[in-house]
Amino acid sequence: MPFHDLFAGNFLLVWPLNPIVYLVWMGRAECDVVRNEKYENYKKVYVQWWVPMRKQAKNDEELYHNY
């Protein structure tokens, strides 16, 4: 299973469903994947995502306006 190779501090590159806005998103795993089936977050991991930047966008509303 692929999630066994993901640990805290690893970087992720993800292709979004709609690549028109941005082709790739980058993030970093904040913790290891939960591997214990007893927990609610089994097979999940918290990821810190970096917001892609667009020139002259001063905030998130401007960043995604008209997309």
Secondary structure, 3 states (H helix, E strand, C coil): CHHHHCCCCCEEEECCCCCCCCCCEEEEECCCCCCCCCCCCCCCCCEEECCCCCCCCCCHHHHCCCC
